[in-house]
Amino acid sequence: MRHRAALAAGSLVLALVGQVPEAAGQGATSFEWRAFEGSWSVSGRRYTVPVESGAEAAVVEVSGAVVLTKAEGVSRGFRGEAVGFDDSQGVILGRAVWKDEHGDRLFSRLKGEPLETGRRIVGTITGGTGRYAGLEGEYSLIWQYVLSADDGTIQGRAVRLEGRLRRKGTTP
């Protein structure tokens, strides 16, 4: 159960951190969707408490590098930070912020769901600062694995990070 809680919470955190499209806000006047893909590697801490039926609820805080391999008009590297919560009963929620090399930030809300081979995390981009001000979007990723130690430290990786973003105020 500790592994499941860490996996779910880490997934949520990763999702938040991993999707910072940089150039989309660089003076772009278009309201068109801009696609991105990549992965995210993180390390951080997991804190747990026991809950009914022997399971554990967990809070995870992680940070790490987001690497985009496909990015329409966006940067390919970011520093992401995320905080997530897994109640071990299927509720996985979190928040993330991605920061680029200029200090501009992109914020997102996360929600997780179970998968056979891991966790699928979906994120909603809620805005940003600097070049990311006025952006909205969505993304998903698969939390591939988590390595955890007895002291609460964790390391993980998210793959199939895929999303899109645009300037707010557009018609779908």
C-alpha positions in Angstrom: 0.0 0.0 0.0 2.9 2.4 0.7 4.1 1.9 -2.9 0.5 2.5 -4.3 0.2 5.7 -2.2 3.6 6.9 -3.2 2.9 6.1 -6.8 -0.4 7.9 -6.9 0.8 11.0 -5.1 4.0 11.1 -7.1 2.0 10.8 -10.3 0.0 13.8 -9.4 2.9 15.8 -8.5 4.7 14.9 -11.7 1.8 15.8 -13.8 1.7 19.2 -12.4 5.3 19.9 -12.9 5.9 18.5 -16.2 3.9 20.6 -18.7 5.4 24.0 -19.0 5.2 25.2 -22.5 7.4 28.3 -22.6 7.2 30.0 -25.9 3.5 29.7 -26.2 3.2 32.9 -24.2 6.1 34.7 -25.9 4.0 37.4 -27.6 1.9 34.9 -29.4 -1.4 36.5 -30.5 -2.8 33.2 -31.9 -5.5 31.4 -30.0 -4.6 28.1 -31.7 -3.8 25.1 -29.6 -0.1 24.3 -29.2 0.9 20.7 -28.6 3.7 19.3 -26.5 5.1 15.9 -25.5 7.8 14.8 -23.1 8.8 13.2 -19.8 9.5 14.2 -16.2 12.0 12.8 -13.7 11.5 13.8 -10.0 12.8 13.3 -6.5 11.2 14.3 -3.3 9.5 13.1 -0.1 6.4 11.2 0.8 4.5 11.5 4.1 2.0 8.9 5.1 -0.7 8.2 7.7 -2.5 4.9 8.2 -6.2 4.8 7.3 -9.0 2.2 7.7 -8.5 -1.2 6.2 -4.7 -1.1 6.6 -4.1 1.4 3.8 -2.1 4.6 3.9 -3.0 8.1 2.8 0.0 10.0 1.4 1.1 13.6 0.7 4.0 13.9 -1.8 6.2 16.9 -2.6 8.5 16.5 -5.6 10.6 18.5 -8.0 12.7 17.7 -11.1 13.4 18.3 -14.7 10.7 18.3 -17.4 12.1 17.5 -20.8 9.9 18.1 -23.8 10.8 16.1 -26.9 8.0 17.6 -29.1 7.1 21.2 -28.5 5.3 23.5 -30.9 6.7 26.9 -30.1 7.6 26.1 -26.5 10.8 25.5 -24.6 12.1 22.0 -24.1 13.3 22.2 -20.5 11.7 23.3 -17.2 12.0 22.9 -13.4 8.8 21.5 -12.0 7.5 21.4 -8.5 4.4 19.6 -7.3 2.4 18.6 -4.3 -0.1 15.8 -4.3 -2.5 13.9 -2.1 -3.6 10.2 -2.4 -6.3 9.0 0.0 -5.6 5.3 -1.0 -9.2 5.0 -2.0 -9.0 6.4 -5.5 -8.8 10.2 -4.8 -5.6 11.7 -6.2 -5.3 15.5 -6.3 -2.5 18.0 -6.6 -1.1 21.3 -7.7 2.0 22.0 -9.7 4.1 24.9 -10.9 6.7 24.9 -13.7 9.4 27.5 -13.9 11.5 28.3 -17.0 15.0 29.7 -17.2 13.6 33.3 -17.1 11.6 32.7 -13.8 8.2 32.8 -15.6 5.8 30.3 -14.1 3.0 28.1 -15.3 0.4 26.7 -12.8 -1.8 23.6 -13.0 -4.3 21.5 -11.1 -3.9 17.7 -11.1 -6.2 14.7 -10.8 -5.2 11.1 -11.0 -6.9 7.8 -11.8 -5.8 4.2 -11.6 -4.4 2.3 -14.6 -3.2 -1.3 -14.9 0.4 -0.4 -15.2 0.5 2.8 -13.2 -1.3 6.0 -12.8 -2.7 8.3 -15.4 -2.6 11.9 -14.3 -4.5 14.6 -16.0 -3.7 18.3 -15.5 -5.5 21.5 -16.2 -3.3 24.5 -16.9 -4.8 27.4 -14.9 -2.6 30.4 -15.8 0.9 31.7 -15.3 3.2 34.7 -14.9 5.3 36.6 -17.5 5.1 34.9 -20.9 2.6 32.4 -19.5 0.1 34.9 -18.3 -3.3 34.3 -20.0 -2.6 30.6 -20.9 -5.0 27.7 -20.5 -4.7 24.1 -21.4 -4.7 20.4 -20.5 -2.3 17.5 -20.4 -1.9 13.9 -19.2 1.0 11.6 -18.3 1.6 8.1 -17.1 3.4 7.7 -13.8 5.8 4.9 -14.7 7.6 4.1 -11.5 8.5 5.2 -8.0 11.4 4.1 -5.9 10.9 4.8 -2.2 13.2 4.5 0.8 12.2 3.9 4.4 13.0 7.5 5.3 10.2 8.8 2.9 12.4 9.9 0.0 11.2 9.0 -3.4 12.3 9.1 -7.0 10.1 8.7 -10.0 9.5 9.1 -13.7 6.5 10.1 -15.8 6.2 9.2 -19.5 3.8 9.9 -22.3 3.5 13.5 -21.1 1.2 14.9 -23.8 -0.8 18.1 -23.8 -1.9 21.3 -25.4 -2.3 25.0 -24.5 -3.5 28.3 -25.9 -4.3 31.8 -24.9 -7.6 32.2 -22.9 -10.7 33.6 -24.5 -10.8 31.4 -27.6 -13.8 29.4 -28.9 -13.2 25.6 -28.9 
